[in-house]
Amino acid sequence: MALYENVFIARQDMSPAQVETLADDYGALMESLGGKVEKREHWGLKTLAYRIKKNRKGHYVLFNFDASGDAIAELERRMRLSEDVLRYLTLRIEAVDERPSVMLQARPRDDRGRRDARPRRDAAEARDGAEARNAAETKDEGADRQAAAATEAAQ
């Protein structure tokens, strides 16, 4: 027997309890075919990258199985026939990772790109900054004029 990882997406209009029942059915199917469910995770309702069968969201469920190829073929056949399953993917893996998957791990909050995270400048600072830029530009223009006049005089 080999190790497999299976992820399937269920329809968005199913309740989480119905999705768990569907996952229980697939787990029981694998047990009846001689396989073993190593790990199971419900990732929740996520937005899809594009519409699939008029669905914009889907319930994601991950399974890790220790099963034969025939059992996996039967599981995929049942998923293909089910109207509740939008997509599925089964991969053969070397080892089952006992830690929570990346989808369930907590991500640190990143404040980049948020408008309220930027330092605020009051109106006086903004006006002083604008005046300083204008003064520097005027100074640069004057230096350019003097250089042009010197070049013309040298010719």
C-alpha positions as CSV (number, residue, x, y, z in Angstrom):
1,M,0.0,0.0,0.0
2,A,1.1,3.6,-0.7
3,L,0.4,7.0,0.8
4,Y,-1.9,9.4,-1.0
5,E,-3.0,12.9,-0.5
6,N,-6.5,13.9,-1.7
7,V,-8.1,17.4,-1.7
8,F,-11.6,17.9,-2.9
9,I,-13.8,21.0,-3.2
10,A,-17.5,20.6,-2.3
11,R,-20.3,23.0,-3.5
12,Q,-20.7,26.3,-1.7
13,D,-24.4,25.8,-0.9
14,M,-23.7,22.8,1.3
15,S,-23.6,23.4,5.1
16,P,-20.4,22.5,6.9
17,A,-22.3,19.6,8.5
18,Q,-23.2,18.2,5.1
19,V,-19.5,18.5,4.0
20,E,-18.4,16.6,7.1
21,T,-20.9,13.9,6.3
22,L,-19.6,13.7,2.8
23,A,-16.1,13.5,4.1
24,D,-17.1,10.8,6.6
25,D,-18.6,8.8,3.7
26,Y,-15.4,9.0,1.7
27,G,-13.4,8.0,4.8
28,A,-15.7,5.0,5.4
29,L,-15.4,4.0,1.8
30,M,-11.6,3.9,2.1
31,E,-11.8,1.9,5.3
32,S,-14.2,-0.6,3.6
33,L,-11.7,-1.0,0.7
34,G,-8.8,-1.8,3.0
35,G,-7.3,1.7,3.3
36,K,-6.6,3.8,6.3
37,V,-7.3,7.5,6.8
38,E,-4.1,9.0,8.2
39,K,-5.2,12.6,8.4
40,R,-8.2,14.7,7.6
41,E,-8.6,18.5,7.6
42,H,-11.5,20.7,6.7
43,W,-10.1,24.0,5.4
44,G,-13.4,25.8,5.3
45,L,-15.2,27.8,2.7
46,K,-12.8,29.5,0.4
47,T,-13.1,31.8,-2.7
48,L,-12.2,30.0,-6.0
49,A,-9.9,31.6,-8.5
50,Y,-12.6,31.2,-11.2
51,R,-16.2,30.0,-11.3
52,I,-16.7,26.2,-11.5
53,K,-20.2,25.1,-12.4
54,K,-21.6,28.5,-11.4
55,N,-19.9,28.4,-7.9
56,R,-17.7,31.2,-6.7
57,K,-16.7,29.5,-3.5
58,G,-16.2,26.0,-2.3
59,H,-15.6,23.9,0.9
60,Y,-12.0,22.4,0.8
61,V,-11.3,19.1,2.5
62,L,-7.9,17.3,2.7
63,F,-7.4,13.6,3.2
64,N,-4.2,11.6,3.7
65,F,-4.7,7.9,2.9
66,D,-2.7,4.7,3.2
67,A,-4.4,2.7,0.5
68,S,-4.0,0.6,-2.6
69,G,-4.3,2.0,-6.1
70,D,-7.6,0.2,-6.7
71,A,-9.1,1.9,-3.6
72,I,-8.0,5.3,-4.8
73,A,-9.4,4.6,-8.3
74,E,-12.8,3.7,-6.7
75,L,-12.7,6.9,-4.5
76,E,-12.0,9.1,-7.6
77,R,-14.8,7.3,-9.5
78,R,-17.2,8.1,-6.7
79,M,-16.0,11.7,-6.6
80,R,-16.4,12.1,-10.3
81,L,-20.1,10.8,-10.1
82,S,-21.0,13.0,-7.1
83,E,-22.7,16.3,-7.9
84,D,-21.5,17.8,-4.6
85,V,-17.8,17.5,-5.6
86,L,-16.7,20.3,-7.9
87,R,-13.0,19.3,-8.2
88,Y,-10.6,16.8,-6.7
89,L,-6.9,16.0,-6.9
90,T,-5.1,12.9,-5.6
91,L,-1.3,12.8,-5.4
92,R,1.0,10.0,-4.2
93,I,3.3,11.2,-1.4
94,E,6.3,9.8,0.4
95,A,5.3,10.5,4.0
96,V,2.4,12.0,5.9
97,D,3.2,15.2,7.7
98,E,1.6,15.1,11.1
99,R,1.7,18.9,11.6
100,P,-1.3,21.0,10.4
101,S,-1.2,21.8,6.8
102,V,-0.1,25.3,5.5
103,M,-3.8,26.2,5.1
104,L,-4.5,25.7,8.8
105,Q,-1.3,27.3,10.2
106,A,-1.7,30.8,11.6
107,R,-0.2,33.5,9.4
108,P,1.3,36.6,10.9
109,R,-0.5,39.8,10.2
110,D,1.3,42.0,7.7
111,D,0.5,45.7,7.8
112,R,2.1,46.5,4.5
113,G,-0.2,48.2,2.1
114,R,-2.7,49.4,4.6
115,R,-3.5,53.1,4.5
116,D,-4.0,53.5,8.2
117,A,-0.5,51.9,8.9
118,R,1.3,54.8,7.2
119,P,2.7,57.6,9.4
120,R,0.5,60.6,9.3
121,R,1.8,64.0,8.4
122,D,0.0,67.1,9.5
123,A,-0.8,69.9,7.1
124,A,2.1,72.1,8.2
125,E,4.7,69.4,7.5
126,A,3.1,68.7,4.1
127,R,3.2,72.4,3.2
128,D,6.8,72.8,4.5
129,G,7.9,69.8,2.4
130,A,6.2,71.2,-0.7
131,E,7.8,74.6,-0.2
132,A,11.3,73.0,0.3
133,R,10.8,71.0,-3.0
134,N,9.8,74.1,-4.9
135,A,12.8,76.0,-3.5
136,A,15.1,73.3,-4.6
137,E,13.6,73.1,-8.1
138,T,14.0,76.9,-8.4
139,K,17.6,76.7,-7.3
140,D,18.3,74.0,-9.8
141,E,16.7,76.0,-12.6
142,G,18.9,79.0,-11.7
143,A,22.0,76.9,-11.7
144,D,21.0,75.5,-15.1
145,R,20.6,79.1,-16.5
146,Q,24.0,80.2,-15.2
147,A,25.6,77.1,-16.8
148,A,23.9,77.8,-20.1
149,A,25.0,81.5,-20.0
150,A,28.6,80.5,-19.2
151,T,28.6,78.0,-22.1
152,E,27.3,80.7,-24.5
153,A,29.9,83.2,-23.3
154,A,32.7,80.7,-23.8
155,Q,31.7,80.2,-27.5
